[in-house]
Amino acid sequence: MTSSATTSDNSTTDRYLSEPELRTYLGYSPSTIRRLRRKGLPCVGTDRLRRYHLGTVLEWLGEHT
């Protein structure tokens, strides 16, 4: 049985965010996101439709920062 906090955390990290949403969530500047993307920050889509899977991004940041 899972707690509601665990379920809430999982549903939050399973979201795809736009770049502005990701910057707001992480508190990063646009230049920081660009720099991290050049280093391999995972994303899907093209420049105009780029999305970031929050759980994957958080895992990547944990391994690379």
Secondary structure as GFF3:
##gff-version 3
##sequence-region A 1 65
A	DSSP	alpha_helix	4	13	.	.	.	ID=ss1
A	DSSP	beta_strand	16	17	.	.	.	ID=ss2
A	DSSP	alpha_helix	19	26	.	.	.	ID=ss3
A	DSSP	alpha_helix	30	38	.	.	.	ID=ss4
A	DSSP	beta_strand	52	53	.	.	.	ID=ss5
A	DSSP	alpha_helix	54	64	.	.	.	ID=ss6
###
